[in-house]
């Protein structure tokens, strides 16, 4: 089973250099097409998606339970807190504080 990345063209080459297959997606207009192409593959275990497009991918694969879908941060998304803080709030319902970490550190 393989990973697969859904990325904009400016990020795609980096993933390809790492040996990871990539489907390019620049905007929301081709999301359904990319999701269908992933469904047609039986060798994909995890799909790593630009966070801008995460919603439709979560919805498409949550009922199937396979492949697993995760996001990576996008420089195009403005945020008030760090990406890791947003993820822990979303999935755990609370921020995780690390001893010695000062407020605003890591942003």
BALOBA-1460 file (C-alpha; in Angstrom, 3 decimals):
// residues 107
<rec num="1" residu="x" x="0.000" y="0.000" z="0.000"/>
<rec num="2" residu="x" x="1.269" y="3.434" z="-0.959"/>
<rec num="3" residu="x" x="0.871" y="7.043" z="0.070"/>
<rec num="4" residu="x" x="-0.458" y="9.562" z="-2.434"/>
<rec num="5" residu="x" x="-0.233" y="13.347" z="-2.249"/>
<rec num="6" residu="x" x="-2.720" y="15.828" z="-3.651"/>
<rec num="7" residu="x" x="-0.778" y="19.054" z="-4.144"/>
<rec num="8" residu="x" x="-0.578" y="22.255" z="-6.131"/>
<rec num="9" residu="x" x="2.080" y="22.265" z="-8.828"/>
<rec num="10" residu="x" x="4.454" y="24.397" z="-6.739"/>
<rec num="11" residu="x" x="4.622" y="21.615" z="-4.112"/>
<rec num="12" residu="x" x="4.256" y="18.579" z="-6.386"/>
<rec num="13" residu="x" x="7.870" y="18.307" z="-7.534"/>
<rec num="14" residu="x" x="9.170" y="18.169" z="-3.964"/>
<rec num="15" residu="x" x="6.945" y="15.204" z="-3.171"/>
<rec num="16" residu="x" x="7.906" y="13.522" z="-6.443"/>
<rec num="17" residu="x" x="11.603" y="13.934" z="-5.592"/>
<rec num="18" residu="x" x="10.845" y="12.081" z="-2.368"/>
<rec num="19" residu="x" x="9.385" y="9.236" z="-4.447"/>
<rec num="20" residu="x" x="5.749" y="9.867" z="-3.550"/>
<rec num="21" residu="x" x="3.077" y="9.750" z="-6.286"/>
<rec num="22" residu="x" x="1.249" y="13.069" z="-6.747"/>
<rec num="23" residu="x" x="-2.046" y="14.178" z="-8.228"/>
<rec num="24" residu="x" x="-1.933" y="17.906" z="-8.944"/>
<rec num="25" residu="x" x="-4.818" y="20.127" z="-7.869"/>
<rec num="26" residu="x" x="-4.655" y="23.909" z="-8.200"/>
<rec num="27" residu="x" x="-8.200" y="24.854" z="-7.240"/>
<rec num="28" residu="x" x="-11.546" y="23.341" z="-6.304"/>
<rec num="29" residu="x" x="-12.719" y="22.897" z="-9.902"/>
<rec num="30" residu="x" x="-11.153" y="19.412" z="-10.261"/>
<rec num="31" residu="x" x="-11.747" y="17.988" z="-6.772"/>
<rec num="32" residu="x" x="-14.386" y="15.475" z="-7.907"/>
<rec num="33" residu="x" x="-12.129" y="14.254" z="-10.717"/>
<rec num="34" residu="x" x="-9.162" y="13.787" z="-8.367"/>
<rec num="35" residu="x" x="-11.313" y="11.969" z="-5.793"/>
<rec num="36" residu="x" x="-12.576" y="9.626" z="-8.513"/>
<rec num="37" residu="x" x="-9.019" y="8.890" z="-9.664"/>
<rec num="38" residu="x" x="-8.083" y="7.978" z="-6.087"/>
<rec num="39" residu="x" x="-11.127" y="5.695" z="-5.755"/>
<rec num="40" residu="x" x="-10.014" y="3.838" z="-8.889"/>
<rec num="41" residu="x" x="-6.676" y="2.974" z="-7.314"/>
<rec num="42" residu="x" x="-6.420" y="-0.039" z="-5.033"/>
<rec num="43" residu="x" x="-2.835" y="0.587" z="-3.947"/>
<rec num="44" residu="x" x="-3.359" y="3.821" z="-1.961"/>
<rec num="45" residu="x" x="-3.381" y="3.576" z="1.832"/>
<rec num="46" residu="x" x="-3.086" y="7.252" z="2.795"/>
<rec num="47" residu="x" x="-3.834" y="10.457" z="0.937"/>
<rec num="48" residu="x" x="-2.063" y="13.614" z="2.055"/>
<rec num="49" residu="x" x="-4.051" y="16.682" z="0.956"/>
<rec num="50" residu="x" x="-3.357" y="20.417" z="0.933"/>
<rec num="51" residu="x" x="-5.437" y="21.708" z="3.856"/>
<rec num="52" residu="x" x="-7.377" y="24.052" z="1.542"/>
<rec num="53" residu="x" x="-9.075" y="21.020" z="-0.017"/>
<rec num="54" residu="x" x="-9.396" y="18.786" z="3.047"/>
<rec num="55" residu="x" x="-13.190" y="19.046" z="3.550"/>
<rec num="56" residu="x" x="-14.332" y="17.357" z="0.337"/>
<rec num="57" residu="x" x="-11.698" y="14.617" z="0.698"/>
<rec num="58" residu="x" x="-12.750" y="13.867" z="4.287"/>
<rec num="59" residu="x" x="-16.380" y="13.644" z="3.212"/>
<rec num="60" residu="x" x="-15.587" y="11.441" z="0.216"/>
<rec num="61" residu="x" x="-13.602" y="8.845" z="2.136"/>
<rec num="62" residu="x" x="-14.963" y="8.899" z="5.698"/>
<rec num="63" residu="x" x="-17.771" y="6.443" z="4.933"/>
<rec num="64" residu="x" x="-15.455" y="4.094" z="3.059"/>
<rec num="65" residu="x" x="-12.845" y="4.248" z="5.812"/>
<rec num="66" residu="x" x="-10.120" y="3.732" z="3.226"/>
<rec num="67" residu="x" x="-7.790" y="5.310" z="2.310"/>
<rec num="68" residu="x" x="-6.914" y="7.374" z="5.338"/>
<rec num="69" residu="x" x="-6.908" y="11.113" z="4.562"/>
<rec num="70" residu="x" x="-4.692" y="13.685" z="6.292"/>
<rec num="71" residu="x" x="-3.774" y="17.266" z="5.508"/>
<rec num="72" residu="x" x="-0.595" y="19.283" z="5.398"/>
<rec num="73" residu="x" x="-0.458" y="23.050" z="5.990"/>
<rec num="74" residu="x" x="-0.824" y="25.503" z="3.134"/>
<rec num="75" residu="x" x="1.029" y="28.795" z="3.001"/>
<rec num="76" residu="x" x="-2.078" y="30.305" z="1.397"/>
<rec num="77" residu="x" x="-4.185" y="29.822" z="4.536"/>
<rec num="78" residu="x" x="-4.080" y="32.671" z="7.070"/>
<rec num="79" residu="x" x="-4.370" y="31.542" z="10.661"/>
<rec num="80" residu="x" x="-4.499" y="33.103" z="14.087"/>
<rec num="81" residu="x" x="-2.687" y="30.250" z="15.794"/>
<rec num="82" residu="x" x="-0.129" y="27.637" z="14.760"/>
<rec num="83" residu="x" x="-1.200" y="24.768" z="12.515"/>
<rec num="84" residu="x" x="-0.534" y="22.181" z="15.221"/>
<rec num="85" residu="x" x="-2.678" y="24.164" z="17.678"/>
<rec num="86" residu="x" x="-5.515" y="24.232" z="15.140"/>
<rec num="87" residu="x" x="-5.254" y="20.466" z="14.637"/>
<rec num="88" residu="x" x="-5.256" y="19.652" z="18.349"/>
<rec num="89" residu="x" x="-8.236" y="21.954" z="18.917"/>
<rec num="90" residu="x" x="-10.100" y="20.353" z="16.009"/>
<rec num="91" residu="x" x="-9.466" y="16.716" z="16.904"/>
<rec num="92" residu="x" x="-8.956" y="16.815" z="20.670"/>
<rec num="93" residu="x" x="-11.001" y="19.854" z="21.612"/>
<rec num="94" residu="x" x="-8.160" y="21.518" z="23.485"/>
<rec num="95" residu="x" x="-4.738" y="23.003" z="23.013"/>
<rec num="96" residu="x" x="-1.794" y="21.004" z="24.266"/>
<rec num="97" residu="x" x="0.642" y="23.123" z="26.267"/>
<rec num="98" residu="x" x="4.254" y="22.050" z="26.399"/>
<rec num="99" residu="x" x="6.202" y="22.954" z="29.531"/>
<rec num="100" residu="x" x="8.620" y="25.770" z="28.781"/>
<rec num="101" residu="x" x="6.749" y="26.839" z="25.640"/>
<rec num="102" residu="x" x="6.054" y="30.549" z="25.569"/>
<rec num="103" residu="x" x="2.868" y="31.958" z="24.079"/>
<rec num="104" residu="x" x="3.220" y="32.586" z="20.338"/>
<rec num="105" residu="x" x="6.258" y="30.321" z="20.015"/>
<rec num="106" residu="x" x="6.296" y="28.053" z="16.975"/>
<rec num="107" residu="x" x="3.887" y="30.161" z="14.949"/>
